Amino acid sequence: MTNTNTVESLFDTGLERYKAGEAADSLIPVFKEVCDRAPKIGSAWICLAWLYLLDNKPNLAYKAALKAVKINPQDPQARVNLAVAMLETGQKGLRQHIDFAQQLMFVNEEWQDEIKNSIEDGLSRKPDWQSLLKVKAWLFEK
């Protein structure tokens, strides 16, 4: 029985646990379940991709990030995750996602703050995250 409510509460609980500082590897199964049960929820794929990146699983992150961008092409975080995953898996063509994310952030300042916060959060959890540092520099270069 698939009750969207339970999927939502699973998602919300996962997010709360993440914000409380829980490790990525213990949250991946939560968001995987959300994605399995509600594959059209872009935000769940965005979270899953991010967790895979934090957990040093760039190939899985790349697949999840691609799905997120397909579902939510206008979400800058989806683009950022995809760019980081592409960097970590040696893919070409990531610059278009950086440019697109920059355009989205230019249009909406709230998004700019959200992306800044998520990058800071990522670096606090994984301080020597080279690909995220690169993407941060590209996004916010003037």
Disulfide bonds with the S-S distance in Angstrom:
none
